[in-house]
């Protein structure tokens, strides 16, 4: 038996979860004041530059990776193509950041998120797997990295 998804309800829930993941606590699944942007504001450039372990990337690399992933999924949702991407470049190259570089990484993440969010809000319908899958991948992937960053706070602070 097939059930038709109420698109209005689906998009409200999706955007609430995206908002909680990136910007504002709603009590859906995060503790108070622990969205990605709120968490990143508690970190200095020195803390963001510190690798969490001997073989782990810095938190600055985590932030750059989330931005990169948003850009890849944006392209996927628009064109249904991911293209040729080097998933490991950021992990291999981004180590320490200056305060200005840290601020720029956070600004770029916010800018990219808001652009992708505007794109998704502009979808007339949510009736294909590309838009639904892309949006869910963004939520799940970002929530995973938010968890990684929050766990790392025990080490870097």
Helices and strands as residue ranges (DSSP letters): H 7-22, H 36-40, H 45-49, H 59-79, H 89-93, H 99-121, H 129-156
